[in-house]
């Protein structure tokens, strides 16, 4: 019985302003091969456990509860240092995020270690669309 009660009690994540978190993207808003999370920064802490978030595209138009967020070990992220003063929807942010890394390499033998890699040539990290399941010397976060 004690084990069942421990499973039901969930740890509440309490975030503060400036924390980097991952917003779980709803299935309806995911791109065909997009990520399942959107990196965000906490801009304001609202009452009743809601958070105002900002991403690389701007401030999200909806406030989210802590259970929609996952904590990260990151203390800073280059794309979240200067958040534009623009209000965007999650759908728009996901769409813009998938357009940012539209480059796709297919390095079969070099494992992205040479400049023949299309991503490395453009000074980008390889993404999940490049070569899932294979080793890579140019990985993304």
N, C-alpha and C positions, 0 to 999 in steps of 0.2 A: 504494500500500500504506500509506503514511504517513497518508493521509486516512482510510482505513478504521480504522486504529488510533486516531486522534484521536476518531472518532465513538464508539468503544466505551468510551473513558475518560470517565467522567462526573465532574463536579465534585461533591464531597460537601459538602452544607450542614451546617455545624456551628452549632448554635444554643446560646444560653445562657439561663439563667433570666431570665424577664421579657420575652423577645422575643415579639413579636406575629407569628403565623404563620397561614397558611390550611391547614386540613386538607382534603385531597381527599375528598369524600364518595363512598363506593361507590355504584354505580348502583342497587343494591337499596334503599338508604336514602334516595335522593333523593325529595322530594315530587313531585307531578305537575308543578308549575311552580316548584319550589324552586331554590335556588342549588346550584351545584356545589361550593362550598367553605364551610367553617364557620370563622369567625374564632376563633382560640384564643390562649391565652397559655401559654408554657412555665412550668410550676410546678417541675418537678424534672428533672434530667438523670440518667438511669439508665445502668448499664453496657451495653456493646455497642451504643451508638448509639440507645437507646430514650429516649423523652421522655414525661413525665407532663404532660397538657394540661388546661387549664381553659377553659370557655366561659361564656357568660352564664348558662347554666342550672345549672352546677356543674362538678365535676371529672369528666372522662371515665373510665369504668371500665376502659379498655384503654390500654396504653402503645403509642405508635406510633414507628416508625422514621423517620429523617430523610427517606427517599425518599417518604413519604406526605405530607410537609409542603412548603409553598411559602413562601419568605420574602416579607415585605412591607416596604415603606418606612416603615410606621407605627411610631412609637415609643410611642404610647399610644392607647387606645380607651376611650371612656366606659363602654361596657357590660362591659369586662373589668377595670375598676378594683376592683370588689368582687365577686369570684366567690363564690357561695354555697357553704357547707360541706356539699355534697350530692353524692353519686355518681350520675351519669346515664350512659345508653348514648348512642351516637351517634344511633341511631334516635330516641330521645326528644328529644335536643337539636335535631335537624333538624325534628321535628314541632313543638316549641315555637317554633323560629325562624320557621317558616312561619306560625304563629298570631300572632306579634308584629305582622307587617305584613299583616294580613288586609284592610286597607282598599285599595280599588282605585278609582282615578279614571279618567275617560275624557274628558279635556279635549281636544276636537278643534281648537279655534282659538286658545285662549289660551296654549298651551304651559305650563300650570301656573304662570302668572305672577300670577294674581289669586286672591282668596280664595274663588272659586267652586270651586277645586280641592279635592276632598275630603281629599286628603293634606295639602295646605298648611294647610287649616282646622284640622286636628288636630295641626299642627306636626310632621308626619312627612315623611320623604323619599319620593319616588315609588319604587316597586320595579319589578321586571321584569314583573309582571303588569299594570301600568297601561297602558302603551302602548309596546310594543317597537318599536324602529326609528324612532320619532319624536323630534323635539327636545323637550327639557324644561328648564325653568328651576328645577326643584326636584328635582335628581338625587340618587340615593343614592350611597354610596361605591363 
